[in-house]
Amino acid sequence: MLAFRCHYFLKYGSHRWMNASDALRRVRDVLQREVVVNPMRAQHLKLIRWSEFTGSTAEQLSTSAVPAISSSDMLPGKDRDFSSDYDEALFLLKTNTPEQRLDIPLPYSQYLKLEECWSKFKSAKKFSEKRYLLYPSLSYNSLMQIATVVTTQSALHDYTAAVFREIIASSVNEYLSIHEPRAIHRIKNYGSTTMDEPSSYGRTSKEPDQSFGYGGPGREPQMQVAIECGFSENYKALCRDKDLWIQQLGAKAVILICLKESPRYKSPRTAYENIEDAATAVKNMVKYVAKAMANVLEQGNYGPIEYRSHIWVGKLDEVFVEVWRADGQQPVRKWLIRHGHPNPLPRTIGLKISDFFPENEWTACKIPDSDVRFHAGRYLFEDIMEAMKLTAKARFVRFLTSKKA
């Protein structure tokens, strides 16, 4: 039995979402709730990335013939220190260090202890579930015995995933309004809904970045399409997420959105001595970034965003989309940005209208199947640009706030 907790997560701002000031306020809230930790312990925190297990990145796999990625490619070694992994995961959950993903091999019994400790920590600090709406998140793949911690993400991650879902939903609704209007209300927005599924190996728990479900009167909602967004160095981790959704949690299709930011962001090590009014500094930064981004875009580039001799968002060298299905067919990788420049934009990404329906419901509809149209121009020229500017602003605010603290 699937259990849903619907969060209806809307974080970043255009006229459809919360505005940028709300996003920045949430960044400050994250910083305010961070706990005081042992600085020596902080030096020992090592974020284990799947590239350490696999030695591969999306850049190395960015060929026209995309190889099939199986979770078995990422089995951890048998000599890992599980107690150390446990401490690292708990440390990251408590500090919520922004823009981190930690994947660790952890026996199910240890995961249950970690989950209990994290729950007690939130209760002791009187953090409500609403305050921890999405991040930091703790999930578990019981088949692989892998625990995953994801901390507060940037707009490049969250905003791009949210508007991607909106574009897809609009295209699906447009098609159904002509062929089967009654089905429109059955395509549900579950956003970043948590799904739990028991198995003989333990309980699997996972939250997608965005998702579509199918529901109707008198029937339990069913997950149909999950959306996962991430950076190129985590490509194999995204493929593990894809396997989890399809093999254990019943998704019919999984959309992977992969971005490569070069160079990846690093916070300045020292504070700016001549900044006294942070609010004015942020306004000046936003004005500068808007002009700088316009100039960069004229040259056919997406970044970097540099201000006060520091890179706040690296250049987007790659953005691509893949649609994986339960039938095991190889996806066709759809490039939006390649080698730092826009690619000829696709009109579709390999998604079908039937992907949003359970098989029996789709058969009963008796309507022709069709590719889901994807408005890549809007996504690339409007939404990703907006996400880059929001990310630069949030990182700048976080830097100013942390140095004041």
C-alpha positions in Angstrom: 0.0 0.0 0.0 1.4 3.3 -1.0 1.3 6.2 1.5 1.3 9.8 0.3 2.2 13.0 2.0 1.3 15.8 -0.4 3.5 18.8 0.1 2.5 20.9 -2.9 5.9 22.5 -2.9 6.3 25.9 -4.5 9.5 27.7 -3.7 10.9 30.1 -6.3 9.4 33.0 -8.0 7.8 34.2 -11.2 4.2 35.4 -11.4 3.2 31.7 -11.1 5.2 31.0 -8.0 6.4 32.7 -4.8 8.6 35.7 -5.5 12.3 35.9 -5.1 12.1 37.7 -1.7 10.2 34.7 -0.3 12.9 32.4 -1.6 15.6 34.5 0.0 13.7 34.6 3.3 13.7 30.8 3.3 17.4 30.8 2.8 17.8 33.0 5.9 15.4 30.7 7.8 17.7 27.8 7.0 20.7 29.6 8.3 18.9 30.6 11.5 17.9 27.1 12.3 21.4 25.6 11.8 22.8 24.0 14.9 26.2 24.7 16.5 28.5 21.8 15.6 32.0 20.9 16.6 34.3 22.7 14.1 36.7 19.8 14.2 33.9 17.4 13.3 32.9 19.6 10.4 36.4 19.3 8.9 35.9 15.5 8.8 32.5 15.7 7.0 33.0 14.0 3.6 30.2 14.0 1.1 30.3 10.7 -0.7 29.3 11.1 -4.3 28.4 8.2 -6.6 31.2 9.2 -9.0 33.5 7.8 -6.3 31.9 4.4 -6.6 31.5 4.5 -10.4 34.3 6.8 -11.7 31.8 8.2 -14.3 30.0 11.4 -14.9 27.3 12.6 -17.3 30.1 14.3 -19.4 31.7 10.9 -19.9 28.4 9.3 -20.8 27.1 12.1 -23.0 27.2 10.1 -26.3 24.3 9.7 -28.7 24.0 6.1 -27.7 23.1 6.3 -24.0 24.2 3.2 -22.1 21.7 1.4 -19.9 22.4 2.2 -16.2 21.5 -0.4 -13.6 21.6 0.0 -9.9 23.9 -3.0 -9.8 26.6 -0.7 -11.2 26.7 1.2 -7.9 26.9 -1.5 -5.3 29.0 -0.2 -2.4 32.1 -2.0 -1.1 31.8 -4.4 1.9 34.5 -2.7 3.9 32.8 0.6 4.6 32.5 2.0 8.2 28.7 2.2 8.7 29.0 4.1 12.0 31.0 6.8 10.3 28.5 7.0 7.4 25.7 7.2 10.0 27.4 10.2 11.7 28.0 12.0 8.4 24.3 11.6 7.4 23.1 12.9 10.8 25.5 15.8 10.8 24.3 16.8 7.3 20.6 16.5 8.4 21.2 18.8 11.4 23.3 21.4 9.6 21.4 21.4 6.3 24.5 22.7 4.5 23.0 24.0 1.3 23.2 22.2 -2.1 24.5 18.9 -0.9 23.6 15.3 -1.7 24.9 12.4 0.3 24.4 8.8 -0.7 25.7 6.2 1.7 25.4 2.4 2.1 23.5 1.8 5.3 21.9 -1.4 6.7 18.2 -1.1 7.2 18.5 -1.3 11.0 20.9 1.6 11.0 18.6 3.6 8.7 15.7 3.1 11.2 18.0 4.5 14.0 19.0 7.4 11.8 15.3 8.2 11.0 14.4 8.0 14.7 17.3 10.2 15.7 16.4 12.8 13.0 12.8 12.8 14.2 13.8 13.3 17.8 16.2 16.1 16.8 13.3 18.0 15.1 11.0 17.5 18.0 13.7 18.7 20.5 14.3 21.8 18.4 10.6 22.3 18.0 10.9 22.3 14.2 7.5 21.6 12.7 6.9 19.4 9.7 5.9 22.5 7.8 9.2 24.1 8.5 11.0 21.0 7.1 8.6 20.9 4.2 11.2 19.4 1.8 14.8 19.9 2.9 16.7 18.4 4.4 15.2 15.1 3.1 16.0 11.6 4.2 15.1 8.7 1.9 16.0 5.0 1.7 16.4 2.4 -1.1 15.8 -0.9 0.7 16.8 -3.1 -2.2 20.2 -1.4 -2.5 20.4 -0.5 1.2 21.3 3.1 0.3 20.3 6.1 2.4 20.2 9.5 0.8 20.3 12.9 2.4 19.5 16.0 0.3 19.8 19.5 1.7 18.4 22.8 0.7 18.8 23.1 -3.1 19.3 26.0 -5.4 16.7 27.4 -7.9 18.7 25.7 -10.6 17.5 22.5 -9.1 14.0 23.3 -7.6 12.7 26.0 -9.9 13.8 24.3 -13.1 12.0 21.1 -12.0 8.9 22.9 -10.9 8.5 24.9 -14.2 9.4 21.8 -16.2 6.4 20.0 -14.6 4.2 23.0 -15.3 5.1 23.0 -19.0 4.4 19.3 -19.3 1.1 19.6 -17.4 0.0 22.4 -19.8 0.7 20.2 -22.9 -1.1 17.2 -21.4 -4.2 19.2 -20.4 -4.3 20.9 -23.9 -4.4 17.5 -25.6 -7.0 16.0 -23.2 -9.2 19.1 -23.5 -9.7 18.0 -27.1 -9.8 14.3 -26.8 -11.0 13.4 -23.3 -11.8 16.5 -21.1 -13.2 14.3 -18.3 -9.7 12.9 -17.7 -8.0 16.2 -17.0 -9.0 16.3 -13.3 -7.6 12.8 -12.8 -4.1 13.8 -13.7 -2.9 14.9 -10.2 0.0 17.1 -9.1 1.7 15.4 -6.3 4.7 17.7 -6.4 7.4 16.3 -4.1 5.1 13.8 -2.4 6.8 11.2 -0.2 6.1 7.6 -1.1 6.7 4.6 1.1 6.7 1.0 0.0 7.4 -2.1 2.2 9.4 -5.0 0.9 11.2 -8.1 2.1 14.4 -5.9 2.5 12.7 -3.2 4.5 10.8 0.0 3.8 11.7 2.1 0.8 11.0 5.8 1.1 11.5 8.4 -1.6 10.5 12.0 -2.6 10.6 13.0 -6.3 11.5 16.5 -7.2 8.2 16.7 -9.0 5.6 14.1 -10.0 2.3 13.3 -11.7 -0.2 10.9 -10.3 -3.5 9.5 -11.5 -6.6 9.4 -9.3 -10.3 9.3 -9.5 -13.5 8.8 -7.4 -13.2 5.7 -5.2 -9.7 4.8 -6.2 -6.3 5.2 -4.5 -3.9 7.6 -6.3 -1.2 6.0 -8.3 2.2 7.4 -9.2 2.6 7.6 -13.0 5.5 10.0 -13.8 8.3 11.1 -11.6 10.7 14.0 -12.3 14.3 14.0 -10.9 16.7 16.9 -11.4 20.4 17.0 -10.6 23.9 17.9 -11.7 26.1 16.0 -14.0 28.5 14.6 -11.3 25.4 12.9 -9.8 24.2 11.4 -13.0 24.5 7.8 -11.8 22.8 8.7 -8.6 19.9 10.1 -10.7 19.8 6.8 -12.6 19.7 4.9 -9.3 16.7 7.1 -8.4 15.1 6.2 -11.7 15.5 2.5 -11.0 14.0 3.0 -7.6 10.9 4.7 -9.0 10.4 2.2 -11.8 11.4 -1.1 -10.1 10.1 -0.5 -6.5 7.6 2.4 -6.5 5.6 1.6 -9.6 6.3 4.7 -11.8 5.4 4.2 -15.4 8.0 6.8 -16.6 10.8 8.8 -15.0 12.1 12.1 -16.4 15.7 13.0 -15.6 16.9 16.6 -16.0 20.6 16.9 -15.8 22.6 20.2 -15.6 26.3 20.8 -15.6 27.5 24.0 -13.9 31.1 24.9 -14.6 32.8 25.7 -12.4 30.6 24.5 -9.5 29.9 27.2 -6.9 32.3 27.8 -4.0 31.5 30.4 -1.4 34.1 33.3 -0.9 36.4 32.6 2.0 36.4 36.1 3.4 33.8 38.7 3.9 33.6 42.0 1.9 34.8 44.7 4.2 33.0 47.6 2.6 29.5 46.2 2.8 27.5 47.8 5.6 23.9 47.7 4.3 23.2 44.2 3.1 19.8 45.0 1.6 21.3 47.7 -0.6 24.2 45.4 -1.6 21.7 42.8 -2.7 19.7 45.3 -4.8 22.9 46.5 -6.5 23.9 42.9 -7.1 20.6 42.1 -8.7 20.8 45.1 -11.1 24.3 44.2 -12.1 23.4 40.5 -12.7 20.4 41.4 -14.9 22.6 43.5 -17.2 25.5 41.0 -17.2 23.2 38.1 -18.0 21.7 40.0 -21.0 25.2 40.6 -22.3 26.2 36.9 -21.8 23.0 35.7 -23.5 23.7 37.9 -26.5 27.0 35.9 -27.0 25.1 32.6 -26.9 26.3 31.6 -23.5 24.5 30.7 -20.2 26.7 32.2 -17.6 28.9 32.5 -15.7 27.4 35.1 -13.4 30.2 37.0 -11.8 30.0 39.8 -9.3 32.7 41.5 -7.2 35.3 39.2 -8.7 33.5 36.1 -7.6 31.5 33.5 -9.7 28.1 33.1 -8.1 26.8 30.7 -10.8 29.0 28.8 -13.2 28.4 28.5 -16.9 25.8 26.0 -17.9 27.8 23.7 -20.1 25.2 21.0 -20.4 21.4 20.7 -20.0 19.7 17.5 -21.2 16.6 15.5 -20.6 15.9 11.8 -20.7 12.7 9.9 -20.3 13.0 6.3 -18.9 10.2 3.8 -19.0 9.3 0.6 -17.2 9.4 -1.3 -20.5 13.2 -0.9 -20.5 13.5 1.0 -23.8 16.6 3.1 -24.2 15.8 6.8 -24.0 16.8 9.3 -26.6 18.8 12.0 -24.8 17.4 15.5 -25.6 20.0 18.2 -25.5 19.0 21.8 -24.6 22.5 23.1 -24.0 25.6 21.3 -25.2 29.2 22.5 -25.0 28.0 25.7 -23.4 25.7 26.7 -26.3 22.0 26.1 -27.0 21.3 23.0 -29.1 18.7 22.8 -31.8 15.6 22.6 -29.5 13.5 19.5 -29.5 9.7 19.7 -29.8 9.2 16.5 -27.8 11.2 14.7 -25.2 10.0 11.1 -25.6 7.0 11.4 -23.3 3.6 10.0 -24.3 0.1 11.0 -23.2 -0.5 7.4 -22.2 2.4 7.6 -19.7 0.0 9.6 -17.4 -2.6 6.8 -17.2 -2.7 3.3 -15.7 -2.9 0.8 -18.5 -6.6 -0.2 -17.8 -7.7 3.4 -17.6 -5.8 4.3 -20.8 -7.5 1.4 -22.6 -10.9 2.5 -21.4 -10.4 6.1 -22.7 -10.2 4.9 -26.3 -8.3 7.9 -27.6 -5.3 8.0 -29.8 -1.9 8.3 -28.2 0.4 11.2 -28.9 3.8 12.7 -28.0 3.6 15.3 -25.3 4.8 18.6 -26.8 7.6 20.4 -24.9 8.0 24.1 -25.2 11.8 24.1 -25.0 12.2 27.7 -26.0 10.3 29.0 -23.0 12.1 26.6 -20.7 15.5 27.5 -22.0 15.3 31.2 -22.7 13.0 32.2 -19.8 12.9 29.7 -17.0 16.5 28.5 -16.8 17.7 32.1 -17.1 15.4 33.1 -14.2 16.7 30.1 -12.2 20.3 31.2 -12.7 19.6 34.7 -11.5 17.6 33.5 -8.5 20.4 31.1 -7.6 23.1 33.8 -7.8 21.0 36.1 -5.6 20.3 33.4 -3.0 23.9 32.4 -2.8 25.0 36.1 -2.4 22.4 36.6 0.4 23.5 33.4 2.1 27.1 34.5 2.0 26.3 38.0 3.4 24.1 36.5 6.2 26.6 33.8 7.1 29.5 36.3 7.4 27.4 38.6 9.6 26.6 35.7 11.8 
